[in-house]
Amino acid sequence: MEEELLEKIDAALADIRPMAAQSFEPAVSIERQLTWCRNFVLGHPQENRPGPFSMGLIAVREFDMYGDRPELATLVNDVQNLVQAKLGLR
């Protein structure tokens, strides 16, 4: 389970990081949340969760409804749902 989740997180980060590097604010937010999720799954010490997860909603708005990357939106939503389940939030 953790390995599959980490693969999804890493795949999403690979697509999001170039956009975040261009200072695309939605991507910056998604990158921050994905990075927190990755550290959580790996059990690395970190700061508290960065508020309620919004990366799925942002991804749908930016990459599915108005963009051309519905697969990226689906991937980010999958990660959010899996991490929320691990946290007992779903």
N, C-alpha and C positions, 0 to 999 in steps of 0.2 A: 504493500500500500504506500509506504513512504517513498519508495523508489519511483513508483509511477507518478506520485504527486510532485516529487522533485523534478522529474523529467518535464512535466507540464509547466512547472514554474520556470524552469530554465528555458524552455521553448518560448514562453511568453516574454521573458526578459530579453531574449535574443532579438525579438521583434520590437519591443518597447524601448530598449536602451538607445538605439540610434535616434528615435524621435525625441526622447528625453534630452539627449545631448544637443539637440537643436532648440532646446528650451520650449518645446511644445508642452504647455502646462498640464493638459490632461495626461500626457505620457509621463511627466514628472511625478504626478500623484500616483498613477498606477505602478510605476517603478518602485516608489517608496513602499507601497503596500505589498507588492510582490517580494521585495527584498525582506520585509518583515516576516512574511509567510515562509520564505526559504529558511531564514534563521530559526524560526519557530520549529519547523519540521526537523531541522538538523539538531535542535536542542542547544543552540548557541545562546549564551546570555545576551540579552538585549533590553532595550527600553520597553515600556508598556506599549501595547497595541496602539497604532496611530488612529484612535477613534473608531467609529463604526466603519466597516468596510464599505467603500463606495466604488471600488474599481470595476465591478461588474456593470454597474449602471453607467459609469463613465465610458467604458469600452463599448457598450451597446450604442450609446449616443454618438460617440465619435467614430466608431469603426463599422457599425452595422447600419443604423438608421440614416446617417448622413455620409457615410464613407463607403469604401469598397473592400473592407476587410472583415466580413462577418465571421470568418473562421477564427480570427484573433479575438473578437468579442466573445465567441463561444468558449474559447480556451481560457480566457480570463475569468469568465463566469464559472467554469468548471473548477478552477483553482479556488475561487472565493467560496463556492459551495463546499468543497472538500475540506478546506481549512476551517470553515465555520462548523462543520460537523465534528472535526477533531476538537474544537474548542467547546463543543456542546451548545452551540448557539442555534442549531437547527434541529 
